[in-house]
């Protein structure tokens, strides 16, 4: 069986490194990391099994796509892409909006988020 391809999209290098390291060390996963929604969109032809997407991408001053805009583009490209949103935001309306736009899960970046993310991803593939 081939490895599952996971895209991690986050503008925080430390977060990307943590997620990349965590999943590269686990059997059955290949990982690609991107610093922007635009980079993720450009590589959708690789057909990832799962995309973990940060809500905040880039500075508010830049013209970078937000997580919400990136999710919208991903789903427009292929509504079957599986996307997990990763964010510090705990706003129930925001969580609902992401799910309405096509996100499968929403993981809150707290002190233990990496454990929650592992569980969420492993549950997704079972």
C-alpha positions in Angstrom: 0.0 0.0 0.0 1.3 3.4 -0.9 2.0 6.1 1.8 -0.6 8.8 2.4 0.4 12.2 1.2 -0.3 15.0 3.6 0.2 18.7 2.8 0.9 21.0 5.8 0.2 24.7 5.1 1.4 27.2 7.7 3.4 30.4 7.6 5.1 29.6 10.9 8.3 27.6 10.2 8.4 26.1 13.7 4.9 24.8 13.3 5.7 23.3 9.9 8.9 21.7 11.3 7.0 20.2 14.2 4.2 18.7 12.0 6.7 17.6 9.4 8.9 15.8 11.9 6.0 14.2 13.7 4.5 12.7 10.6 7.8 11.8 8.7 8.7 9.7 11.7 5.4 7.7 11.4 5.0 4.8 9.0 2.6 5.3 6.1 2.9 9.0 5.5 4.6 11.3 3.0 4.7 15.0 3.9 4.9 18.2 1.8 5.0 21.6 3.6 4.1 25.0 2.2 4.4 28.5 3.6 1.4 29.9 1.7 -2.0 29.0 0.4 -0.8 29.9 -3.1 2.0 27.3 -2.9 -0.5 24.7 -1.7 -2.8 25.5 -4.6 0.0 25.3 -7.2 0.8 21.7 -6.0 -2.7 20.2 -5.8 -1.9 18.2 -8.9 0.1 16.0 -6.5 -3.3 14.9 -5.3 -2.8 14.9 -1.5 -4.8 12.5 0.6 -5.2 15.2 3.3 -4.4 18.9 3.6 -3.8 20.5 7.1 -4.3 24.2 6.6 -3.6 27.1 9.0 -6.3 29.7 9.4 -3.9 32.7 9.5 -1.5 32.7 6.6 0.8 35.6 5.9 0.8 39.0 7.5 -2.4 41.1 7.3 -0.3 43.6 5.3 0.4 41.2 2.5 -1.8 40.0 -0.3 -1.4 36.4 0.8 -4.5 34.3 0.7 -6.0 33.5 4.1 -6.8 30.0 5.2 -10.5 30.6 4.4 -9.6 31.8 0.8 -7.2 28.9 0.4 -9.9 26.4 1.5 -12.4 27.9 -1.0 -9.9 27.5 -3.8 -9.0 24.0 -2.8 -12.7 22.9 -2.7 -13.3 24.7 -6.1 -10.4 22.7 -7.6 -11.8 19.4 -6.2 -14.6 19.1 -3.7 -13.3 15.7 -2.6 -10.1 17.1 -1.1 -9.9 16.4 2.6 -9.0 19.5 4.6 -8.3 19.9 8.3 -8.2 23.5 9.6 -5.6 24.3 12.3 -6.2 27.5 14.3 -5.9 29.2 17.7 -9.4 30.6 17.1 -12.1 29.0 19.2 -15.0 31.0 17.7 -17.9 28.6 17.1 -19.2 30.7 14.2 -15.8 30.6 12.5 -15.5 26.8 13.0 -19.0 26.4 11.5 -18.1 28.6 8.5 -15.0 26.5 7.8 -17.1 23.3 7.9 -19.8 24.8 5.6 -17.1 25.7 3.1 -15.8 22.1 3.0 -13.4 21.5 5.9 -13.7 18.0 7.4 -12.2 18.9 10.8 -11.1 21.9 12.8 -8.2 21.4 15.3 -7.5 24.2 17.8 -3.8 25.0 18.2 -3.4 24.7 22.0 -0.5 23.3 24.0 -1.5 19.7 23.1 -2.6 20.3 19.5 0.0 17.9 18.0 -1.6 15.0 19.9 -5.1 16.1 18.8 -3.8 16.4 15.2 -2.2 12.9 15.2 -5.5 11.4 16.6 -7.6 13.4 14.0 -5.4 12.3 11.1 -5.2 8.7 12.1 -8.9 8.6 12.7 -9.5 10.1 9.3 -7.6 7.3 7.6 -9.3 4.4 9.5 
